[in-house]
């Protein structure tokens, strides 16, 4: 496993009706989310993005250089790995469009 590959639970498919605790860090652990406007920008997209993909957002916490998510699969179509990949990609694209820099 490369250092950039997140640790995963052996045997878990990360699909379906289970609960998942996920942490995502900023690039080089920059404290982007210490700025309240940036934290609000990120927070506003979390619930709508995940819930339309079959994941209920039970809780989240935006920290200066990372975000914690507590997600629950609402049904069999919930796919945490694919949803996280898509969310990180979309967030990065939106942020680069706004600032020209990586998240």
N, C-alpha and C positions, 0 to 999 in steps of 0.2 A: 504494500500500500504506500503510495507516495505521500509526502507531508501535506499536500493540498487536498487529499482525499479524506472526507470526513469519516470518523469512526462509525461503524454500523454494528448493530446487534446481529450476531450470527443466526441465520435461519429466519430472520424477520423479512417479510416481503415489503413492508411499509405501505401496504394497501389495505383498504377496507376499514371496518369500524373498530379502530383501536385509538388509544391516546398516544400522542407523540410530543416530546419536549425537544425543541430545536433551537440552536443558537447560531446566528450568522454574524460574522465580524466584518468590519470595514477593511478596505485595502490597507495593509501595513498598520492596522489598528489605529488609524487616524480618528480623532475625536470629532467627527462630523456632526454627530447627533447631539453634541453639547449645545449647539445652536438651537434654540427653541423652534425657530421657523422650519429648520430642517427636520427636527423630530416630529413636528406636526405634519409636515409633508409626508413623511414615512408612515406615521400612524394612520393618516386618513385613507391610505390605500390598503392597509392590512386586511381588515374584515371583509370588505367587498371582494377583494381578489381571491382570498382563500375560500370563502363561502360559496362562490359560484363554481368552485371546483370540488365540491363535496366535503370540505373540511370546515368544521365549526371552530372558530377562534374562542377558546375558553378563557385565555388570558395572554397578554403580551406585555413586555417591559422593554422600553427603548432606553438603552444606556449610552454613554458618550461614544463608545466605539463598537458597539454590538447591539443586537436585539435578541430577546428571548421570546419564543412562541410556544404556547401550549395549545396543541391542535387535537381535534378528535374527528376521525373519519365518520361522516354521517351515513355513508352507505358504501357499497362495494366498489363504486367508481373512484373513491378517494385514493389518490396515489401521491404520497408525501414526497417521494424522490422527484418525480416529474414536476409536481407543483412547485417545489423549492427551486428546482433548476429554472423553471419559467419565471418565477418571481424575481430571483436574483438577476436573471437576464433582462427582464423588463425594467427593474429598478435601476440597473446599471445604465441601460439605454436612456431612460428618462433623465437620470442625473447627469450623464455626459451631455445630453442635449441642453440642459439648463446651465451647466457650469464648465463643460469641456474637460472635466476631470473624472477619474475613476472613483467609485464609491469604495 
